[in-house]
Amino acid sequence: MELVRSSGRTVTEVARELGVSSEDLRGWVKQARVDRGSQTSANCPGRGRRH
């Protein structure tokens, strides 16, 4: 996921290089963004990870 964020390349380009589907990589990138947001707001009421 970091490679997508830092490289300036598209998800499709990175996925092709890694040998994974672009849809899978997109989902992982999206989840990483959610996780980063959850980590910074975990102490706020009503926010954080869903179970």
N, C-alpha and C positions, 0 to 999 in steps of 0.2 A: 504494500500500500504506500509505503514511503517513496518507493521508486516512482510511482505515478505522480505523487505530490511534488517531488523535488526535481524530476527530470524535464518537465515541460512537454513530455510526450503524451499522446492520447492513451486512454485505457486500452484501446484495441491494439495499439503498437506494443505496449508493455505486455499485455496478455499473450500476444503472438510470440514475443521473445521468450516468455516464461513457459510457454506450452500449456496455458490454461485458457478456458473460455473467457471472452470479454465480459459476458454476463456474470460469471462467478466473481471475477476481479472487481467489477463495478459494485457488486453486493458487499464484498469485503471492504472496499474503500468507503462505501456509505456507512457500514457498521463501525469502522474505525473512527469516522467523524462523530457518530453518535456516542461512541465510548469515550472519546476525548471530552465531549460536552458533558457527559454524565460524571466523569471524574472531577471536573471543575465545579460542578453544581450539586454534588452528592449530598452536601450538608444543607441544602435549601429544601424546605418542606415542599412536598408535592413534585419534586424533581428527582431525577436519578434513573436507574435502570428499572425496567419493567420485569416482572417475574412471570 
